[in-house]
Amino acid sequence: QVHLAESGGGLVQPGGSLRLSCTASRSRFTTNIMGWYRQAPGKERELVATLTSRGSPNYADSVKGRFTISRDRTFNTVFLQMNDLKPEDTAVYYCNYRVPQYDYDYWGQGTQVTVSS
């Protein structure tokens, strides 16, 4: 069982920045995909960005050019640098760890990001 620990959410003004991090413990799968999804009130959960263990990123169109996803060299921690934040980025952000080979899918508890003046 992989456990995901998230941190870095909070309140920020429009145009500001935040950095989210998520560490996967008891991770033993060398081929995996880590990433971030978000869910705003009354909306479905949506992809924000993912990064494979081989380093291939994928971004939602709404965050391209503003958000950057990265992983540390152990590949057990994923970061989401969020710049030029907008009110529509307000949501609960969830970390995800997926192992497609075995159809494993793990989620963090979520961290709130609020963009407001």
PyMOL commands that set and color helices and strands:
alter all, ss='L'
color gray80, all
select helices_A, chain A and resi 61-63+87-89
alter helices_A, ss='H'
color red, helices_A
select strands_A, chain A and resi 3-7+10-12+18-25+33-39+46-52+57-59+67-71+77-82+91-99+104-107+111-115
alter strands_A, ss='S'
color yellow, strands_A
deselect
rebuild
show_as cartoon
